Amino acid sequence: MSLHVTTRLCTLLIALSLASPAASLAYGGGIPPIIGPGPRIERLHARMEEIRERLEERRRALLQRAAALEARMESIRARLSERFPRATLAFR
């Protein structure tokens, strides 16, 4: 590889590392490796997947709770409409 090509390649890599500071920081600063993600990126991806799974569990739990509250509200409406038939329209 000629000196000109090597210089161009180094300039390109430095420009890439400066253009993406987040990627540069994720690799501990400096020039990111050319092949594959580094260990810090892999740990970040694993952590993101854990967080995604926990959020999905929380979302399911909240949906179940919302369904239970909706059912409870409907039962309260039914009891109120039995007790106060004329006031039923105000609750709809």
C-alpha positions in Angstrom: 0.0 0.0 0.0 1.5 3.3 -1.0 2.0 6.2 1.4 -0.7 8.2 -0.4 -3.3 5.4 0.1 -2.3 4.9 3.7 -2.6 8.6 4.4 -6.0 8.8 2.8 -7.2 5.8 4.7 -6.0 7.2 8.1 -7.6 10.6 7.2 -10.9 8.8 6.4 -10.8 6.8 9.6 -10.1 9.9 11.7 -12.9 11.8 10.0 -15.3 9.0 10.6 -14.4 8.9 14.3 -14.8 12.6 14.6 -18.1 12.5 12.7 -19.7 10.1 15.1 -18.6 11.0 18.6 -21.1 8.5 20.1 -19.5 5.7 18.2 -16.0 7.0 19.1 -17.0 7.1 22.8 -18.6 3.7 22.7 -15.2 2.3 21.7 -13.4 4.1 24.4 -12.4 7.0 22.2 -10.1 7.0 19.3 -10.7 5.3 16.0 -13.5 2.6 16.0 -12.5 -0.8 14.7 -13.2 -1.6 11.1 -14.5 -5.2 11.6 -17.5 -5.9 13.8 -18.7 -4.2 17.0 -16.5 -3.8 20.0 -17.1 -5.3 23.4 -18.7 -2.1 24.8 -21.2 -2.0 21.9 -22.1 -5.7 22.5 -22.6 -5.0 26.2 -24.8 -2.0 25.3 -26.9 -4.1 23.0 -27.3 -6.8 25.6 -28.4 -4.1 28.1 -30.8 -2.6 25.6 -32.4 -6.0 25.1 -32.8 -6.5 28.8 -34.5 -3.1 29.1 -36.7 -3.9 26.1 -37.8 -7.2 27.7 -38.6 -5.5 31.1 -40.5 -2.7 29.3 -42.5 -5.4 27.4 -43.3 -7.2 30.7 -44.4 -3.9 32.3 -46.5 -3.0 29.3 -48.3 -6.4 29.5 -48.9 -5.9 33.2 -50.3 -2.4 32.7 -52.6 -3.7 29.9 -53.9 -6.4 32.3 -54.5 -3.8 35.0 -56.3 -1.5 32.6 -58.6 -4.4 31.5 -59.3 -5.2 35.2 -60.1 -1.6 36.0 -62.4 -1.4 32.9 -64.3 -4.4 34.0 -64.6 -3.0 37.5 -65.9 0.3 36.1 -68.5 -1.5 34.0 -69.7 -3.5 37.1 -70.0 -0.2 39.1 -71.9 1.3 36.2 -74.3 -1.7 36.1 -75.0 -1.5 39.8 -75.6 2.3 39.6 -77.9 1.9 36.7 -79.9 -0.8 38.7 -80.1 1.5 41.7 -80.6 4.8 39.8 -82.1 4.1 36.4 -82.7 7.7 35.5 -79.1 8.7 36.2 -77.7 6.0 33.8 -77.3 8.4 30.9 -75.0 10.6 32.9 -72.5 7.8 33.3 -72.3 6.9 29.6 
